Amino acid sequence: MDSTEPQAVGASPGSQPAAWEQSTQFAPTQFGPGAEGGRPAPPSPFDVCHVGVVLRVVLGVQLVVALGVSFEATSPWEALHRWAEATVASLPASLLWLVVACLSRKRLSRAREPMQWALAAMLGAVCAGLGQVQSSWLDLALLGMPVSWGWPQVPSMLTGATLACVGLAWLKHRARSELPAHASARLAELQARIRPHFLFNTLNTAIALVQIDPQRAESVLEDLAELFRQALSSPTMRTTLEAEIDLAQRYLSIEQLRFGERVTVRWELDPEAGRAEVPALILQPLVENAVRHGIEVSAQGGWIVVRTKVQSGRVVLTVSNSVPAETPAQSSAGHGIALRNVRQRLKLMHDVEADFEAGLQGVPGDARQPPVYVVRMTAPLPRKVAT
């Protein structure tokens, strides 16, 4: 665990090099595709290695198969029997398609658009054909029914190719859904990330520090430049939780200059959790909300605690902040733009493997203790490091 307390205004951070040892070059602000340099690329439509995607594809195929075989059934029980027989071929075929697509997703993503559709259809036809052959061999082994070659495999292969194209269309739509649908959504995200008066307050703080502590003023401006560089980058970018924590620490270090002893920040970090992939700028809005609704509105100030831990192959991130005792409900009220954006982008990236919840939590049986606002989200670790 890594736990650090805030430093007083004007204190010299012992772990940082002197001003003449630091680079004074701000990171360049980039727009468009160049902003993604050094970060994981946006998800591929063939990135089907997720529980939610597997469940939707398998259930969708089984629904189509159930509707197809029910046309010739004379009763619900006969339809159920026919569907059970068809599942012997359709379920392994759909799972095989998902496994091959998952293992080949990098190569399939690099192919041109027409080739992607052709490869997906061919893979669906082959998987469906193998499923039909498997079903025929089971009929031979269990019932002694002879295996027929030729036409019996053609309808299955055509159906497999068609369902594969339908599945690819849905996967492509799912990948595109991570892009902002409207310019207003993009503007709302930017407003939720960094407010204009935060910029003015930071610049005024840097100006005041130029004469008395030039090194601290330089550090403030570097942190501000990095914050805005990230805010102007694409909202669909993926990054690591470690990078998000670094950005949030930059933001809170600036706010600590503003509030001084009114704010206490504690970090309890699990280094292993930093490897998790999350949407870019997912933590900074959360700590900004904590400052805005927990510290700024209270004359006495308050505290913020950020915790990360690894639990059963999943990363748990918790952001807790104190709430003013006088009007806790009103103090934590807001438009919820940042929380909605964080929840939506997290779900788009990790689907059912992610979880997000936020709200006031009181101390059971003790009405004298003010409630605490807690934001908790979970995300999967990359498979190569999951334990």
C-alpha positions as CSV (number, residue, x, y, z in Angstrom):
1,M,0.0,0.0,0.0
2,D,1.1,3.5,-0.7
3,S,-0.2,6.2,1.7
4,T,0.8,9.8,1.4
5,E,-0.4,12.9,3.2
6,P,-0.7,16.3,1.6
7,Q,2.2,18.8,1.9
8,A,1.8,22.2,3.2
9,V,1.7,25.2,0.9
10,G,5.2,26.2,-0.1
11,A,6.8,23.1,1.4
12,S,9.6,21.7,-0.7
13,P,8.8,18.1,-1.8
14,G,11.8,16.0,-0.8
15,S,11.3,13.4,-3.4
16,Q,11.3,15.8,-6.3
17,P,14.5,17.0,-8.0
18,A,15.5,20.6,-7.9
19,A,14.1,23.1,-10.4
20,W,17.3,23.2,-12.5
21,E,17.1,19.3,-12.8
22,Q,13.5,19.4,-14.1
23,S,12.5,19.9,-17.7
24,T,10.6,23.1,-18.3
25,Q,9.1,21.8,-21.6
26,F,5.3,21.2,-21.3
27,A,3.9,18.2,-23.1
28,P,2.5,19.3,-26.4
29,T,-1.3,19.6,-26.7
30,Q,-2.4,17.2,-29.5
31,F,-5.7,16.9,-31.3
32,G,-7.1,14.1,-33.4
33,P,-5.4,10.7,-34.0
34,G,-2.0,11.9,-32.8
35,A,-3.3,12.4,-29.2
36,E,-3.4,8.6,-28.7
37,G,0.4,8.3,-28.9
38,G,1.7,5.7,-26.4
39,R,-1.7,4.5,-25.3
40,P,-3.6,1.4,-26.0
41,A,-5.6,1.6,-29.2
42,P,-9.4,1.8,-29.3
43,P,-11.1,-1.6,-29.0
44,S,-11.4,-3.8,-32.1
45,P,-14.9,-5.1,-33.2
46,F,-13.3,-8.6,-32.9
47,D,-12.5,-8.0,-29.3
48,V,-15.0,-10.7,-28.1
49,C,-12.9,-11.9,-25.2
50,H,-15.5,-10.5,-22.7
51,V,-18.1,-12.3,-20.6
52,G,-20.8,-9.9,-21.7
53,V,-20.1,-10.3,-25.4
54,V,-19.9,-14.1,-25.1
55,L,-23.3,-14.2,-23.3
56,R,-25.0,-11.9,-25.8
57,V,-23.7,-13.8,-28.9
58,V,-24.5,-17.2,-27.5
59,L,-28.0,-16.2,-26.3
60,G,-28.7,-14.4,-29.6
61,V,-27.7,-17.4,-31.7
62,Q,-29.8,-19.7,-29.5
63,L,-32.8,-17.4,-29.8
64,V,-32.6,-17.5,-33.6
65,V,-32.2,-21.3,-33.6
66,A,-35.1,-21.7,-31.3
67,L,-37.4,-19.6,-33.5
68,G,-36.2,-21.4,-36.7
69,V,-36.8,-24.9,-35.5
70,S,-40.2,-24.0,-34.0
71,F,-41.8,-23.4,-37.5
72,E,-42.1,-27.2,-38.1
73,A,-43.1,-28.1,-34.5
74,T,-46.7,-29.1,-33.8
75,S,-46.5,-28.3,-30.0
76,P,-44.3,-26.4,-27.6
77,W,-42.8,-29.7,-26.3
78,E,-41.8,-30.7,-29.8
79,A,-40.3,-27.2,-30.4
80,L,-38.3,-27.6,-27.2
81,H,-37.2,-31.0,-28.3
82,R,-36.1,-29.7,-31.7
83,W,-34.3,-26.8,-30.1
84,A,-32.4,-29.1,-27.7
85,E,-31.2,-31.2,-30.7
86,A,-30.2,-28.1,-32.6
87,T,-28.3,-26.8,-29.6
88,V,-25.9,-29.7,-29.9
89,A,-24.6,-28.2,-33.2
90,S,-25.3,-24.5,-32.7
91,L,-23.8,-24.0,-29.2
92,P,-20.3,-25.5,-30.0
93,A,-20.3,-23.7,-33.3
94,S,-20.9,-20.3,-31.8
95,L,-18.4,-20.8,-29.0
96,L,-15.8,-22.0,-31.5
97,W,-16.4,-18.8,-33.6
98,L,-15.9,-16.7,-30.5
99,V,-12.7,-18.4,-29.5
100,V,-11.1,-18.2,-33.0
101,A,-12.2,-14.5,-33.3
102,C,-10.7,-13.8,-29.9
103,L,-7.4,-15.4,-30.7
104,S,-7.2,-13.8,-34.1
105,R,-8.6,-10.4,-33.2
106,K,-5.4,-8.5,-34.0
107,R,-5.0,-9.9,-37.5
108,L,-8.7,-9.6,-38.2
109,S,-8.6,-6.0,-37.1
110,R,-5.8,-5.1,-39.5
111,A,-7.7,-6.5,-42.5
112,R,-9.7,-4.2,-44.7
113,E,-13.4,-3.8,-44.2
114,P,-14.6,-6.1,-47.0
115,M,-12.0,-8.8,-46.0
116,Q,-13.3,-8.6,-42.4
117,W,-16.8,-9.4,-43.5
118,A,-15.6,-12.2,-45.7
119,L,-13.4,-13.8,-43.0
120,A,-16.2,-13.5,-40.4
121,A,-18.7,-15.2,-42.8
122,M,-16.2,-17.9,-43.8
123,L,-15.4,-18.6,-40.1
124,G,-19.1,-18.8,-39.3
125,A,-19.7,-21.2,-42.1
126,V,-16.8,-23.5,-41.1
127,C,-17.8,-23.4,-37.4
128,A,-21.4,-24.2,-38.3
129,G,-20.3,-27.0,-40.6
130,L,-18.2,-28.5,-37.9
131,G,-21.1,-28.3,-35.5
132,Q,-23.3,-30.1,-38.0
133,V,-20.7,-32.8,-38.5
134,Q,-20.4,-33.2,-34.7
135,S,-24.2,-33.6,-34.4
136,S,-24.2,-36.2,-37.1
137,W,-21.5,-38.2,-35.5
138,L,-23.4,-38.1,-32.2
139,D,-26.5,-39.4,-34.0
140,L,-24.3,-42.2,-35.5
141,A,-22.8,-43.2,-32.1
142,L,-26.0,-43.0,-30.1
143,L,-28.8,-43.8,-32.5
144,G,-27.0,-45.6,-35.3
145,M,-28.2,-43.1,-37.9
146,P,-25.9,-42.9,-40.9
147,V,-24.0,-39.7,-41.6
148,S,-25.2,-37.9,-44.8
149,W,-22.6,-35.7,-46.6
150,G,-23.3,-32.9,-49.0
151,W,-26.5,-31.0,-48.8
152,P,-27.3,-31.5,-45.0
153,Q,-24.2,-29.4,-44.2
154,V,-25.1,-26.5,-46.6
155,P,-28.0,-25.0,-44.8
156,S,-26.0,-25.1,-41.5
157,M,-23.0,-23.4,-43.1
158,L,-25.2,-20.7,-44.8
159,T,-26.9,-20.1,-41.5
160,G,-23.6,-19.9,-39.7
161,A,-22.2,-17.4,-42.2
162,T,-25.4,-15.2,-41.9
163,L,-25.3,-15.2,-38.1
164,A,-21.6,-14.4,-38.2
165,C,-22.3,-11.3,-40.3
166,V,-25.1,-10.3,-38.0
167,G,-22.8,-10.7,-35.0
168,L,-20.0,-8.7,-36.7
169,A,-22.5,-5.9,-37.5
170,W,-23.5,-5.8,-33.8
171,L,-19.8,-5.9,-32.7
172,K,-18.9,-3.0,-35.0
173,H,-21.9,-1.0,-33.7
174,R,-20.8,-1.7,-30.2
175,A,-17.2,-0.5,-30.9
176,R,-18.5,2.7,-32.5
177,S,-20.8,3.4,-29.6
178,E,-17.8,4.4,-27.5
179,L,-17.5,7.5,-29.7
180,P,-19.6,10.6,-28.5
181,A,-22.9,10.5,-30.3
182,H,-23.3,14.3,-30.4
183,A,-21.0,17.4,-30.0
184,S,-23.1,18.3,-26.9
185,A,-22.0,15.1,-25.2
186,R,-18.4,16.0,-25.9
187,L,-18.9,19.5,-24.4
188,A,-20.5,18.0,-21.3
189,E,-17.5,15.7,-20.8
190,L,-15.1,18.6,-21.0
191,Q,-17.1,20.7,-18.6
192,A,-17.3,17.9,-16.2
193,R,-13.5,17.4,-16.3
194,I,-12.0,20.9,-15.7
195,R,-14.1,23.9,-14.8
196,P,-13.1,27.3,-16.1
197,H,-12.7,28.9,-12.7
198,F,-10.3,26.1,-11.8
199,L,-8.1,27.3,-14.6
200,F,-8.2,30.9,-13.4
201,N,-7.6,29.9,-9.7
202,T,-4.6,27.8,-10.8
203,L,-3.1,30.6,-12.9
204,N,-3.5,33.1,-10.1
205,T,-1.9,30.6,-7.7
206,A,1.1,30.2,-10.1
207,I,1.4,33.9,-10.5
208,A,1.5,34.4,-6.7
209,L,4.2,31.7,-6.4
210,V,6.5,33.0,-9.1
211,Q,8.3,35.4,-6.8
212,I,8.3,33.4,-3.6
213,D,8.7,29.8,-4.9
214,P,9.5,29.6,-8.6
215,Q,10.0,25.8,-8.4
216,R,6.6,25.3,-7.0
217,A,5.1,27.6,-9.6
218,E,6.8,25.7,-12.4
219,S,5.4,22.4,-11.0
220,V,1.9,23.9,-10.8
221,L,2.0,25.0,-14.4
222,E,3.3,21.6,-15.6
223,D,0.5,19.8,-13.7
224,L,-2.0,22.2,-15.3
225,A,-0.6,21.7,-18.8
226,E,-0.8,17.9,-18.4
227,L,-4.4,18.1,-17.1
228,F,-5.5,20.2,-20.1
229,R,-3.6,18.0,-22.5
230,Q,-5.5,15.0,-21.3
231,A,-8.8,16.9,-21.3
232,L,-8.4,17.8,-24.9
233,S,-7.6,14.3,-26.0
234,S,-10.1,11.8,-27.4
235,P,-12.6,10.6,-24.8
236,T,-12.5,7.1,-26.3
237,M,-8.9,6.5,-25.4
238,R,-7.9,3.7,-23.1
239,T,-5.3,4.1,-20.4
240,T,-4.1,2.4,-17.3
241,L,-5.3,3.0,-13.8
242,E,-1.8,4.0,-12.8
243,A,-1.8,6.8,-15.3
244,E,-5.2,7.9,-14.1
245,I,-4.0,8.0,-10.5
246,D,-0.9,10.1,-11.6
247,L,-3.3,12.6,-13.3
248,A,-5.6,12.8,-10.3
249,Q,-2.6,13.4,-8.0
250,R,-1.6,16.3,-10.2
251,Y,-5.1,17.7,-9.9
252,L,-5.3,17.3,-6.2
253,S,-1.8,18.8,-5.6
254,I,-3.1,22.0,-7.4
255,E,-6.2,22.0,-5.2
256,Q,-4.2,21.5,-2.1
257,L,-2.4,24.8,-2.9
258,R,-5.7,26.5,-3.0
259,F,-7.3,25.0,0.1
260,G,-4.2,24.5,2.2
261,E,-4.9,22.8,5.6
262,R,-8.7,22.7,4.8
263,V,-8.1,19.5,2.7
264,T,-6.5,16.2,3.7
265,V,-5.8,13.7,1.0
266,R,-4.8,10.1,1.6
267,W,-3.8,7.6,-1.1
268,E,-4.0,3.8,-0.3
269,L,-2.8,2.2,-3.5
270,D,-2.1,-1.3,-4.5
271,P,0.6,-1.3,-7.2
272,E,-0.9,-4.3,-8.9
273,A,-4.1,-2.5,-9.5
274,G,-2.4,0.1,-11.6
275,R,-2.2,-2.3,-14.5
276,A,-5.9,-2.4,-15.1
277,E,-7.2,-0.7,-18.3
278,V,-9.8,2.0,-17.9
279,P,-11.3,4.8,-20.1
280,A,-9.2,7.9,-20.1
281,L,-10.0,10.6,-17.6
282,I,-12.2,8.4,-15.5
283,L,-10.7,9.3,-12.1
284,Q,-10.1,13.0,-12.3
285,P,-13.9,13.9,-12.5
286,L,-14.4,11.8,-9.4
287,V,-11.8,13.5,-7.3
288,E,-13.1,16.9,-8.7
289,N,-16.6,16.1,-7.5
290,A,-15.1,15.2,-4.1
291,V,-13.4,18.6,-3.9
292,R,-16.4,20.5,-5.2
293,H,-19.1,18.9,-3.0
294,G,-17.1,17.8,0.0
295,I,-14.3,20.5,0.5
296,E,-15.3,23.7,-1.3
297,V,-18.7,24.0,0.3
298,S,-17.5,23.4,3.9
299,A,-15.9,26.2,5.9
300,Q,-14.1,23.6,8.0
301,G,-12.8,21.7,5.0
302,G,-12.7,17.9,4.8
303,W,-10.8,14.9,3.6
304,I,-10.5,12.7,0.5
305,V,-9.4,9.0,0.5
306,V,-8.6,7.2,-2.7
307,R,-8.1,3.4,-2.4
308,T,-7.2,0.7,-5.0
309,K,-7.0,-3.0,-4.4
310,V,-7.0,-6.2,-6.3
311,Q,-9.7,-8.7,-5.4
312,S,-10.3,-12.0,-7.2
313,G,-8.7,-10.8,-10.4
314,R,-10.6,-7.5,-10.4
315,V,-9.6,-4.0,-9.4
316,V,-11.7,-2.1,-6.9
317,L,-11.3,1.6,-6.9
318,T,-12.9,3.6,-4.1
319,V,-13.1,7.4,-3.8
320,S,-14.5,8.6,-0.4
321,N,-14.9,12.2,0.8
322,S,-16.3,13.9,3.8
323,V,-19.6,15.7,3.5
324,P,-20.5,18.9,5.4
325,A,-22.5,18.0,8.5
326,E,-24.9,20.8,8.3
327,T,-26.7,19.8,5.0
328,P,-25.1,16.6,3.7
329,A,-27.8,15.8,1.1
330,Q,-27.7,19.3,-0.5
331,S,-24.0,19.6,-0.3
332,S,-23.6,16.4,-2.4
333,A,-26.3,17.2,-4.9
334,G,-25.3,18.1,-8.4
335,H,-26.2,17.5,-12.0
336,G,-24.5,14.1,-12.0
337,I,-22.9,14.8,-15.5
338,A,-19.5,13.4,-14.4
339,L,-20.9,10.3,-12.7
340,R,-23.1,9.5,-15.7
341,N,-20.2,9.9,-18.1
342,V,-17.9,7.7,-16.0
343,R,-20.5,5.0,-15.6
344,Q,-21.4,5.0,-19.3
345,R,-17.8,4.8,-20.5
346,L,-16.8,2.2,-18.0
347,K,-19.8,0.0,-19.1
348,L,-19.0,0.5,-22.7
349,M,-15.4,-0.7,-22.2
350,H,-15.9,-3.6,-19.8
351,D,-19.6,-4.4,-20.1
352,V,-20.8,-6.8,-17.4
353,E,-17.3,-7.2,-16.0
354,A,-17.4,-3.6,-14.6
355,D,-19.5,-2.2,-11.8
356,F,-20.1,1.4,-10.7
357,E,-22.0,2.8,-7.7
358,A,-22.0,6.1,-5.9
359,G,-24.0,7.6,-3.0
360,L,-24.0,8.7,0.6
361,Q,-23.1,6.1,3.2
362,G,-23.8,6.7,6.9
363,V,-22.5,5.0,10.0
364,P,-25.1,2.4,11.1
365,G,-26.6,3.2,14.5
366,D,-24.8,6.5,14.9
367,A,-26.8,9.5,13.8
368,R,-24.2,11.9,15.1
369,Q,-21.6,10.9,12.5
370,P,-22.1,12.7,9.2
371,P,-22.4,10.5,6.2
372,V,-19.6,9.9,3.7
373,Y,-19.9,10.1,0.0
374,V,-18.4,7.0,-1.6
375,V,-17.8,6.2,-5.3
376,R,-16.9,2.6,-5.9
377,M,-16.1,1.0,-9.3
378,T,-14.6,-2.3,-10.3
379,A,-12.9,-3.4,-13.5
380,P,-11.1,-6.6,-14.6
381,L,-7.4,-6.9,-14.6
382,P,-5.7,-7.9,-17.9
383,R,-5.8,-11.6,-18.2
384,K,-2.1,-12.1,-18.2
385,V,-1.9,-10.6,-14.7
386,A,-5.2,-11.8,-13.2
387,T,-4.7,-14.0,-10.2
